[in-house]
């Protein structure tokens, strides 16, 4: 089944400029081409252009990033809006957005994801969807009641060098001749599957509870590792220094910030170990100047589906 058989596809209508959205903060999600935060760039004081229950896909910037918008939203002319031709459950929408994202490799700056090209993407027929989709319906994003509401305020953030927070270590090269199939995660310079390129058999492994960041390949892709692993020489491994303790919640917060800095690097300017140590990131801070790790953990725990991290 092609996407056009299941969805109406259009460029966001009645779009508003990003400058207007940023100058008029409010409560309505403003969706752009950002690959983070479910595509939401900011929140605007403006009537919603679309109801929830739709999929947005970027046609510029990061190629064909697809997100489900569960609540009413606004957007700009750089996104496409997919409206189901018949009612789809939340899980069906999520599954189809995943299928669209699986086709991202077909698009890029040299071949933008246009309306015509998006319509021709092959999707799975409804009758062939996996059984888990038909289990108990999940709650739409934005309908959860959080016990703690944490508001991020820009003035509460401080600057820190990654080398001040982490012990950074470079991964080690492992040739194909020395690589055998096994049960240990092999972390390569890829941007998906939590960085796991394959499973190998090795005795020398890295300890878990750390963050891996690609300095080569998919530069800036960052992941939290909760199992023992082997890191390739295209990957830098970040362990928390002795004055604080990392966990999966704090890691998710910091990883998002790290990824926001990857635009500075690429194939022509690799994010080497020394450059990464000196990279300055912004994090919520305490009055004593130390990062507020407890706040970061609380914030992540208030997000939808954080209990599944």
C-alpha positions as CSV (number, residue, x, y, z in Angstrom):
1,X,0.0,0.0,0.0
2,X,1.3,3.4,-1.0
3,X,1.2,6.3,1.5
4,X,-1.2,8.2,-0.7
5,X,-3.8,5.5,-0.4
6,X,-4.0,6.0,3.4
7,X,-3.2,9.7,3.9
8,X,-4.1,13.1,2.4
9,X,-0.8,14.9,2.0
10,X,-0.4,18.7,1.9
11,X,2.2,21.4,2.7
12,X,1.2,23.1,5.9
13,X,-1.5,25.6,5.1
14,X,-2.0,29.0,6.6
15,X,1.5,28.7,7.9
16,X,3.1,31.4,10.1
17,X,6.7,32.5,10.1
18,X,9.1,31.1,12.7
19,X,10.1,34.7,13.7
20,X,6.4,35.4,14.6
21,X,6.2,32.1,16.6
22,X,9.3,33.0,18.6
23,X,8.1,36.5,19.2
24,X,4.7,35.4,20.4
25,X,5.2,32.6,23.0
26,X,2.1,30.7,24.0
27,X,0.7,27.2,24.4
28,X,0.1,25.9,20.9
29,X,2.9,23.6,19.5
30,X,4.7,25.1,16.5
31,X,6.1,22.3,14.3
32,X,9.1,22.9,12.0
33,X,11.9,20.8,10.5
34,X,13.7,20.2,13.8
35,X,14.5,16.6,14.4
36,X,14.1,17.0,18.1
37,X,11.2,17.4,20.6
38,X,8.6,15.7,18.3
39,X,9.2,18.3,15.7
40,X,8.1,21.1,18.0
41,X,10.3,24.2,17.7
42,X,8.4,26.3,20.2
43,X,5.0,27.1,21.5
44,X,3.0,30.0,20.0
45,X,0.1,32.3,21.0
46,X,-1.9,31.6,17.8
47,X,-5.0,29.6,16.9
48,X,-4.1,26.0,16.0
49,X,-4.1,25.3,12.2
50,X,-4.7,21.6,12.6
51,X,-6.4,19.2,15.0
52,X,-4.4,16.3,16.6
53,X,-4.3,12.8,15.1
54,X,-2.1,13.7,12.2
55,X,1.5,13.0,11.1
56,X,4.0,15.8,10.2
57,X,6.9,15.2,7.9
58,X,9.7,17.7,7.2
59,X,10.5,18.5,3.6
60,X,13.6,20.6,4.3
61,X,16.4,20.3,6.9
62,X,16.7,16.8,8.3
63,X,15.2,14.7,5.6
64,X,11.7,13.3,6.0
65,X,11.5,13.3,9.8
66,X,8.0,12.1,10.7
67,X,6.2,12.7,14.0
68,X,2.7,12.1,15.3
69,X,1.0,15.2,16.5
70,X,-1.6,14.1,19.1
71,X,-2.7,17.7,20.0
72,X,-3.8,20.7,17.9
73,X,-0.7,22.5,16.4
74,X,0.6,25.1,14.0
75,X,3.5,24.9,11.6
76,X,5.4,26.5,8.7
77,X,5.8,25.9,5.0
78,X,8.7,23.5,5.5
79,X,6.6,20.7,6.8
80,X,3.9,18.4,5.2
81,X,0.8,17.4,7.1
82,X,-0.6,13.9,6.7
83,X,-4.3,13.5,7.4
84,X,-5.6,9.9,7.6
85,X,-8.4,9.1,5.1
86,X,-10.0,7.0,7.7
87,X,-9.7,6.9,11.5
88,X,-6.5,5.5,12.8
89,X,-5.7,4.7,16.4
90,X,-2.7,6.3,18.2
91,X,-0.7,3.1,17.8
92,X,-1.5,2.9,14.1
93,X,-0.3,6.5,13.6
94,X,2.9,5.8,15.6
95,X,3.6,2.7,13.6
96,X,3.1,4.5,10.2
97,X,5.4,7.3,11.4
98,X,8.0,4.7,12.1
99,X,7.6,3.3,8.6
100,X,8.0,6.7,7.1
101,X,11.1,7.3,9.1
102,X,12.5,4.0,7.8
103,X,12.4,5.6,4.3
104,X,14.5,8.7,5.4
105,X,17.5,7.4,3.6
106,X,15.8,8.1,0.2
107,X,15.9,11.8,0.8
108,X,18.4,14.5,1.7
109,X,19.6,18.0,0.7
110,X,20.1,16.8,-2.9
111,X,16.8,15.1,-3.1
112,X,14.2,16.8,-0.9
113,X,11.1,15.0,0.4
114,X,8.4,16.6,-1.7
115,X,4.6,15.9,-1.5
116,X,4.7,13.9,-4.7
117,X,7.7,11.7,-3.5
118,X,6.2,11.2,-0.1
119,X,2.9,10.0,-1.6
120,X,4.7,7.1,-3.4
121,X,6.4,5.6,-0.2
122,X,5.3,2.0,0.3
123,X,3.6,1.3,3.6
124,X,2.3,-1.8,5.2
125,X,-1.3,-2.7,4.6
126,X,-3.6,-2.3,7.6
127,X,-4.4,-6.0,7.6
128,X,-0.7,-6.8,7.9
129,X,0.1,-4.6,10.9
130,X,1.7,-6.3,14.0
131,X,-0.7,-7.6,16.7
132,X,0.6,-5.2,19.4
133,X,-1.1,-2.3,17.6
134,X,-4.5,-3.8,18.5
135,X,-3.8,-4.2,22.2
136,X,-4.9,-1.6,24.8
137,X,-4.8,1.9,23.4
138,X,-2.0,4.1,24.6
139,X,-2.7,7.6,26.0
140,X,-2.0,10.4,23.5
141,X,1.0,12.6,24.2
142,X,-0.1,15.6,26.2
143,X,-2.9,13.9,28.1
144,X,-0.9,12.4,30.9
145,X,-1.1,13.9,34.3
146,X,2.5,14.5,35.6
147,X,3.2,14.5,39.3
148,X,5.9,17.1,38.9
149,X,5.8,19.9,36.3
150,X,9.3,21.2,35.6
151,X,9.7,24.3,33.6
152,X,13.0,24.9,31.8
153,X,14.1,28.5,32.2
154,X,16.9,29.8,30.1
155,X,18.3,32.0,32.8
156,X,18.9,28.9,35.1
157,X,21.3,27.3,32.7
158,X,25.1,27.4,33.0
159,X,27.9,26.5,30.6
160,X,30.1,23.4,31.2
161,X,32.8,21.8,29.2
162,X,32.2,18.1,28.6
163,X,35.7,17.4,29.9
164,X,34.6,18.9,33.2
165,X,31.7,16.5,33.6
166,X,33.0,13.4,32.0
167,X,36.1,11.2,31.6
168,X,36.3,10.8,27.9
169,X,37.9,7.7,26.3
170,X,38.4,6.8,22.7
171,X,37.1,3.5,21.4
172,X,39.4,0.9,20.0
173,X,39.7,-0.4,16.5
174,X,38.6,-4.0,15.9
175,X,39.2,-5.4,12.4
176,X,36.8,-7.7,10.6
177,X,39.4,-10.5,10.9
178,X,39.2,-10.2,14.7
179,X,35.5,-9.9,14.9
180,X,33.3,-13.0,15.6
181,X,29.6,-13.2,16.2
182,X,28.6,-13.3,19.9
183,X,26.5,-11.6,22.5
184,X,28.3,-8.3,23.2
185,X,27.1,-5.1,21.7
186,X,29.5,-3.6,19.1
187,X,29.0,0.2,19.1
188,X,29.8,1.7,15.7
189,X,29.5,5.2,14.2
190,X,25.9,4.8,13.2
191,X,22.8,6.9,14.0
192,X,20.2,4.2,14.9
193,X,19.7,1.0,17.0
194,X,21.4,2.7,20.0
195,X,24.6,2.7,18.1
196,X,24.7,-1.2,18.1
197,X,26.1,-2.2,14.7
198,X,26.2,-5.9,15.5
199,X,26.8,-8.5,18.3
200,X,30.3,-9.8,18.8
201,X,32.3,-12.3,20.9
202,X,35.0,-10.5,22.9
203,X,36.6,-10.6,26.3
204,X,37.7,-7.0,26.4
205,X,34.6,-4.9,26.9
206,X,33.5,-1.4,28.2
207,X,31.6,-1.0,31.4
208,X,28.0,0.2,31.0
209,X,26.3,3.3,32.5
210,X,27.9,5.8,30.1
211,X,27.2,7.8,27.0
212,X,28.8,7.0,23.6
213,X,29.2,9.8,21.0
214,X,30.3,9.3,17.4
215,X,33.2,11.4,16.4
216,X,33.2,9.9,12.9
217,X,30.6,8.5,10.6
218,X,27.2,9.8,11.9
219,X,29.0,12.5,13.8
220,X,27.3,13.6,17.0
221,X,25.0,10.6,17.3
222,X,24.8,9.9,21.1
223,X,23.4,7.0,23.0
224,X,23.2,5.7,26.6
225,X,24.7,2.3,27.1
226,X,23.2,0.2,29.9
227,X,24.9,-3.1,28.9
228,X,28.6,-4.0,28.6
229,X,29.9,-3.2,25.1
230,X,32.8,-2.8,22.7
231,X,33.2,0.7,21.2
232,X,34.9,1.1,17.8
233,X,37.6,3.7,17.3
234,X,35.0,6.0,15.6
235,X,33.3,6.4,19.0
236,X,34.1,8.3,22.1
237,X,33.0,7.0,25.5
238,X,31.9,9.4,28.3
239,X,31.9,8.3,31.9
240,X,30.6,10.5,34.7
241,X,33.4,12.0,36.9
242,X,33.5,11.1,40.6
243,X,31.5,14.1,41.9
244,X,28.2,12.9,40.3
245,X,26.4,9.7,39.2
246,X,24.9,9.1,35.8
247,X,21.7,7.2,35.2
248,X,19.4,6.7,32.2
249,X,17.2,9.8,32.9
250,X,20.1,12.2,33.3
251,X,21.7,10.6,30.3
252,X,18.7,11.2,28.1
253,X,18.7,14.9,29.1
254,X,22.4,15.4,28.4
255,X,22.3,13.4,25.2
256,X,19.7,15.8,23.8
257,X,22.0,18.7,24.6
258,X,25.0,16.9,23.0
259,X,23.0,16.2,19.8
260,X,22.1,19.9,19.6
261,X,25.8,20.7,19.2
262,X,26.5,18.2,16.4
263,X,25.9,20.8,13.7
264,X,29.4,22.2,14.5
265,X,31.1,19.0,13.3
266,X,31.0,16.7,10.3
267,X,33.2,14.8,7.8
268,X,35.3,17.8,7.3
269,X,35.6,18.7,11.0
270,X,35.5,15.5,13.1
271,X,34.5,15.7,16.7
272,X,37.7,14.3,18.0
273,X,38.4,13.4,21.7
274,X,40.2,16.7,22.4
275,X,37.6,18.8,20.7
276,X,34.8,17.0,22.5
277,X,36.6,17.6,25.9
278,X,36.6,21.3,25.1
279,X,33.0,21.5,23.8
280,X,30.9,23.7,25.9
281,X,27.3,22.7,26.5
282,X,24.5,24.4,28.5
283,X,22.7,22.5,31.4
284,X,20.5,23.6,34.3
285,X,22.7,24.7,37.1
286,X,22.5,25.2,40.9
287,X,23.4,28.4,42.8
288,X,26.8,26.9,43.7
289,X,27.6,26.5,40.0
290,X,27.3,22.7,39.7
291,X,24.9,21.2,37.2
292,X,21.5,20.4,38.7
293,X,21.5,16.7,37.9
294,X,18.5,16.0,40.2
295,X,16.4,18.5,38.3
296,X,17.4,16.9,34.9
297,X,16.2,13.5,36.3
298,X,12.9,14.9,37.5
299,X,12.3,16.7,34.2
300,X,12.8,13.5,32.1
301,X,10.6,11.5,34.5
302,X,7.7,14.0,33.9
303,X,7.8,13.4,30.1
304,X,5.3,11.1,28.4
305,X,6.5,7.4,28.3
306,X,9.5,8.1,30.6
307,X,8.7,5.0,32.5
308,X,9.8,3.0,29.5
309,X,13.3,4.3,29.4
